[in-house]
Amino acid sequence: MSAASSYSPFVRAVATILLAIFLFDVMGAIIKHLGGRYPTQQLSMLRNLFGLVPGIVVLAWSKDWRAMGRPLIIRQWRLALLRGGFVVLAQFCFYLSLVHLEFATASTIGFSGPLFITALSVPILGLRVGMWRWLAVGLGFLGVMLVMRPGSEVFNWYALLPLGAAVGYACISITARLFDDDIPTALINVYSLFGALVASAALTFTTSGFSPIETTEDWMWLIAMGFAGGLAVFLLISAYRLTEPSNLSPFEYFGIPFSFMIGWFFFDEAPFDRLFPGVLLILSAGLLIVWRERVQQRALAGNG
């Protein structure tokens, strides 16, 4: 096998996850725009409802699924639906944080997910995480603490919500590797979205209730939110099935500059004093893992 062909899945995974992260930030911007008028639980429910549409379309066009005879039942259906619960946990925590925090601050803390992905790869997937990756996890976590500033006057408890979201999203990413290789990604995505829809609907009608949508423009924003989020989840699952989670986790940090630009352009936010220097440590942690992966890849290529 040539070096180019051996790297092609990794390159495709990187391109896929970067697009997914950008779409997540677009979805987050829409949620922040609507969050002052509609309950977080309802936004989660509608995001999952409209997110099912691109999920079903992608499934219908999936060559792998059609080649298998379009099966609807999978062996690990319980795990697929359980992932919907992780989705709702992450959504509720992150959406609520967007309402109460600056967009870039909430997103920066939320993108601590790679730290949890690397750590959870050990007990869930049985992967070996070396000293350099653990050092990166520690460095990144220190950066998160500097952004949150616990104990200071600027700290508020809403800053803990993106951490809960990060754990939820990490569980979503990690569990994508537990499914049988022959199960189409699109089918896993539809199962998870359906589980998330049921869970978020139950949460909405047992807590906040449903608030009537005020305008046609809001309906358009809600549909765009669902489509962006649904496509982003599918791309995220696709990326993490192409390579080991720890290989991709550093690239999730690109969500930080994406969110900063969106927050500055659309919400007139520029929280330099809040983000720095913590964001630099978070980015450094990701770059450290990237550097280590390249060293290991070169070593394997030399031994081959």
C-alpha positions as CSV (number, residue, x, y, z in Angstrom):
1,M,0.0,0.0,0.0
2,S,1.4,3.4,-0.9
3,A,1.8,6.2,1.6
4,A,-0.8,8.3,-0.2
5,S,-3.5,5.6,0.0
6,S,-2.7,4.9,3.7
7,Y,-3.2,8.5,4.5
8,S,-6.3,9.1,2.4
9,P,-8.8,7.9,5.1
10,F,-7.2,10.3,7.6
11,V,-7.3,13.2,5.1
12,R,-10.9,12.6,4.4
13,A,-11.7,12.3,8.1
14,V,-10.0,15.7,8.7
15,A,-11.9,17.5,5.9
16,T,-15.2,15.9,7.1
17,I,-14.8,16.9,10.7
18,L,-13.8,20.5,9.9
19,L,-17.0,20.9,7.9
20,A,-19.0,19.3,10.8
21,I,-17.4,21.7,13.3
22,F,-18.2,24.8,11.1
23,L,-21.9,23.6,10.8
24,F,-22.1,23.2,14.6
25,D,-21.0,26.8,15.0
26,V,-23.6,28.0,12.5
27,M,-26.2,26.0,14.4
28,G,-25.0,27.6,17.7
29,A,-25.3,31.1,16.2
30,I,-28.9,30.4,15.2
31,I,-29.7,29.1,18.7
32,K,-28.2,32.1,20.4
33,H,-30.3,34.3,18.1
34,L,-33.5,32.4,19.1
35,G,-32.6,31.5,22.7
36,G,-34.1,34.6,24.2
37,R,-37.6,33.8,22.8
38,Y,-38.0,30.1,23.0
39,P,-37.1,27.5,25.8
40,T,-33.9,25.6,25.4
41,Q,-35.8,22.3,25.6
42,Q,-38.0,23.3,22.7
43,L,-35.1,24.4,20.6
44,S,-33.5,21.0,21.2
45,M,-36.7,19.2,20.2
46,L,-37.1,21.2,16.9
47,R,-33.4,20.9,16.1
48,N,-33.8,17.1,16.3
49,L,-37.1,17.1,14.4
50,F,-35.8,19.1,11.5
51,G,-32.4,17.3,11.8
52,L,-34.1,14.0,10.9
53,V,-34.9,15.3,7.4
54,P,-31.3,15.4,6.1
55,G,-30.5,12.2,8.1
56,I,-33.3,10.3,6.3
57,V,-32.4,11.8,2.9
58,V,-28.8,10.7,3.3
59,L,-29.9,7.3,4.4
60,A,-32.2,6.9,1.4
61,W,-29.3,7.7,-0.9
62,S,-26.8,5.5,0.9
63,K,-25.3,3.0,-1.5
64,D,-24.2,0.8,1.4
65,W,-27.7,0.7,2.9
66,R,-29.3,-0.1,-0.4
67,A,-26.8,-2.8,-1.1
68,M,-27.7,-4.5,2.2
69,G,-31.4,-4.5,1.2
70,R,-32.4,-1.4,3.2
71,P,-32.5,-3.0,6.7
72,L,-34.1,-0.9,9.4
73,I,-33.2,-3.1,12.4
74,I,-29.6,-3.2,13.6
75,R,-28.0,-5.5,16.2
76,Q,-26.9,-2.6,18.4
77,W,-30.1,-0.6,18.2
78,R,-30.1,0.0,22.0
79,L,-26.7,1.7,21.8
80,A,-27.9,3.7,18.8
81,L,-30.9,5.0,20.7
82,L,-28.9,5.6,23.9
83,R,-26.7,7.9,21.9
84,G,-29.8,10.0,21.4
85,G,-29.8,10.6,25.2
86,F,-26.2,11.8,25.0
87,V,-27.2,14.2,22.2
88,V,-30.0,15.7,24.3
89,L,-27.7,16.1,27.3
90,A,-25.1,17.9,25.2
91,Q,-27.8,20.0,23.5
92,F,-29.5,21.2,26.6
93,C,-26.2,22.1,28.3
94,F,-24.8,23.9,25.3
95,Y,-27.9,25.7,24.2
96,L,-28.5,27.1,27.6
97,S,-24.9,28.2,27.9
98,L,-25.3,30.1,24.6
99,V,-28.1,32.1,26.0
100,H,-26.2,33.2,29.1
101,L,-22.6,33.4,27.9
102,E,-20.8,35.1,25.0
103,F,-20.8,32.9,21.9
104,A,-17.1,32.5,21.7
105,T,-16.7,31.8,25.4
106,A,-19.4,29.1,25.5
107,S,-18.0,27.5,22.3
108,T,-14.4,27.6,23.5
109,I,-15.3,25.8,26.8
110,G,-17.6,23.4,24.8
111,F,-14.8,22.5,22.5
112,S,-12.9,20.9,25.4
113,G,-14.6,17.8,24.1
114,P,-11.3,16.4,22.6
115,L,-9.9,16.3,26.1
116,F,-12.7,14.0,27.2
117,I,-12.5,12.0,23.9
118,T,-8.9,11.2,24.5
119,A,-9.5,10.3,28.2
120,L,-12.6,8.2,27.4
121,S,-10.8,6.3,24.6
122,V,-9.1,4.3,27.3
123,P,-12.0,2.8,29.3
124,I,-14.5,2.6,26.5
125,L,-12.4,1.6,23.4
126,G,-9.4,0.1,25.3
127,L,-7.0,2.3,23.4
128,R,-3.6,3.1,24.7
129,V,-3.0,6.8,25.4
130,G,0.6,7.7,25.8
131,M,2.4,10.3,27.9
132,W,2.3,13.0,25.2
133,R,-1.5,12.7,24.8
134,W,-2.0,12.8,28.6
135,L,0.2,15.9,28.7
136,A,-1.9,17.5,26.0
137,V,-5.1,16.7,28.0
138,G,-3.7,18.3,31.1
139,L,-2.5,21.4,29.1
140,G,-5.9,21.7,27.5
141,F,-7.8,21.4,30.7
142,L,-5.7,24.1,32.3
143,G,-6.6,26.3,29.3
144,V,-10.3,25.6,29.9
145,M,-9.9,26.6,33.6
146,L,-8.3,29.8,32.6
147,V,-11.2,30.6,30.3
148,M,-13.8,29.7,33.0
149,R,-11.8,31.5,35.8
150,P,-13.5,29.7,38.7
151,G,-13.3,31.7,41.9
152,S,-13.1,35.1,40.1
153,E,-15.7,37.8,39.9
154,V,-16.3,37.1,36.2
155,F,-17.1,33.4,36.8
156,N,-20.7,32.2,36.8
157,W,-22.1,28.8,37.1
158,Y,-23.4,28.8,33.5
159,A,-19.7,28.4,32.5
160,L,-20.0,24.8,33.7
161,L,-22.7,24.0,31.2
162,P,-20.4,23.8,28.2
163,L,-18.3,21.2,30.1
164,G,-21.5,19.0,30.4
165,A,-22.0,19.5,26.7
166,A,-18.4,18.5,26.0
167,V,-18.9,15.2,27.9
168,G,-22.1,14.5,26.0
169,Y,-20.5,15.2,22.6
170,A,-17.4,13.1,23.6
171,C,-19.7,10.1,24.4
172,I,-21.4,10.6,21.0
173,S,-18.0,10.6,19.2
174,I,-16.5,7.7,21.1
175,T,-19.5,5.4,20.8
176,A,-19.5,5.8,17.0
177,R,-16.5,3.4,17.1
178,L,-18.5,0.7,18.9
179,F,-20.9,-0.2,16.0
180,D,-20.3,-3.0,13.6
181,D,-18.3,-1.9,10.6
182,D,-21.0,-3.0,8.1
183,I,-23.7,-0.8,9.6
184,P,-24.1,2.3,7.4
185,T,-23.3,5.6,9.2
186,A,-26.5,7.1,7.9
187,L,-28.6,4.4,9.6
188,I,-26.8,5.0,12.9
189,N,-27.4,8.7,12.6
190,V,-31.1,8.2,12.0
191,Y,-31.4,6.0,15.1
192,S,-29.6,8.5,17.3
193,L,-31.6,11.4,16.0
194,F,-34.9,9.6,16.6
195,G,-33.8,8.8,20.1
196,A,-32.8,12.4,20.7
197,L,-36.2,13.6,19.3
198,V,-38.1,11.3,21.7
199,A,-36.0,12.4,24.7
200,S,-36.1,16.1,23.9
201,A,-39.9,16.0,23.2
202,A,-40.5,14.3,26.6
203,L,-38.3,16.9,28.3
204,T,-40.1,19.8,26.5
205,F,-43.7,18.8,27.4
206,T,-42.9,17.8,31.0
207,T,-41.0,20.9,31.8
208,S,-41.3,24.2,29.8
209,G,-44.1,23.3,27.5
210,F,-44.3,24.3,23.8
211,S,-44.1,28.1,23.0
212,P,-45.9,29.1,19.8
213,I,-43.5,30.1,17.0
214,E,-43.9,33.9,16.6
215,T,-43.0,34.5,12.9
216,T,-42.4,32.8,9.6
217,E,-38.8,34.1,9.8
218,D,-38.3,32.2,13.1
219,W,-39.6,29.0,11.4
220,M,-37.0,29.5,8.7
221,W,-34.3,29.9,11.3
222,L,-35.5,26.8,13.1
223,I,-35.4,24.7,9.9
224,A,-31.9,26.0,9.1
225,M,-30.8,25.1,12.6
226,G,-32.1,21.6,12.3
227,F,-30.6,21.0,8.9
228,A,-27.2,22.4,9.9
229,G,-27.2,20.3,13.1
230,G,-28.4,17.1,11.5
231,L,-25.8,17.3,8.7
232,A,-23.1,18.2,11.2
233,V,-23.8,15.1,13.4
234,F,-23.8,12.8,10.3
235,L,-20.4,14.3,9.2
236,L,-19.0,13.9,12.8
237,I,-20.0,10.2,12.9
238,S,-18.5,9.7,9.4
239,A,-15.2,11.2,10.4
240,Y,-14.8,9.2,13.6
241,R,-15.5,6.0,11.8
242,L,-12.6,6.6,9.4
243,T,-9.9,6.8,12.1
244,E,-9.2,6.6,15.8
245,P,-10.9,9.3,17.8
246,S,-7.6,10.6,19.3
247,N,-6.3,11.2,15.8
248,L,-9.2,13.6,15.0
249,S,-9.8,15.2,18.4
250,P,-7.3,18.1,17.9
251,F,-9.1,19.3,14.8
252,E,-12.2,20.0,16.8
253,Y,-10.3,23.0,18.2
254,F,-10.8,24.7,14.8
255,G,-14.3,25.4,16.2
256,I,-12.7,28.0,18.5
257,P,-11.6,30.5,15.7
258,F,-14.8,29.7,13.8
259,S,-16.9,30.7,16.9
260,F,-14.8,33.7,17.6
261,M,-15.4,35.0,14.0
262,I,-19.1,34.3,14.2
263,G,-19.4,35.9,17.6
264,W,-17.5,39.0,16.4
265,F,-19.3,39.4,13.1
266,F,-22.9,38.6,14.1
267,F,-23.1,39.5,17.9
268,D,-20.5,42.2,18.1
269,E,-18.6,40.2,20.7
270,A,-14.8,40.3,21.2
271,P,-14.0,38.7,24.6
272,F,-10.2,38.8,24.2
273,D,-9.7,39.3,28.0
274,R,-11.9,36.3,28.8
275,L,-10.5,33.9,26.2
276,F,-6.7,34.7,26.5
277,P,-4.4,33.1,27.5
278,G,-6.5,30.0,28.1
279,V,-7.5,29.6,24.4
280,L,-3.8,29.4,23.6
281,L,-3.2,26.5,25.9
282,I,-6.2,24.7,24.5
283,L,-4.9,25.2,20.9
284,S,-1.4,24.2,22.1
285,A,-2.8,20.9,23.5
286,G,-4.3,20.1,20.1
287,L,-1.2,20.9,18.2
288,L,0.8,18.8,20.6
289,I,-1.3,15.7,19.8
290,V,-1.0,16.5,16.1
291,W,2.8,16.6,16.4
292,R,2.9,13.4,18.3
293,E,0.7,11.6,15.7
294,R,3.0,12.7,12.9
295,V,6.0,11.4,14.8
296,Q,4.3,8.0,15.2
297,Q,3.2,7.9,11.6
298,R,6.8,8.6,10.4
299,A,8.1,5.9,12.7
300,L,5.6,3.3,11.4
301,A,6.5,4.3,7.8
302,G,10.2,3.9,8.5
303,N,9.7,0.5,10.0
304,G,7.5,-0.5,7.1
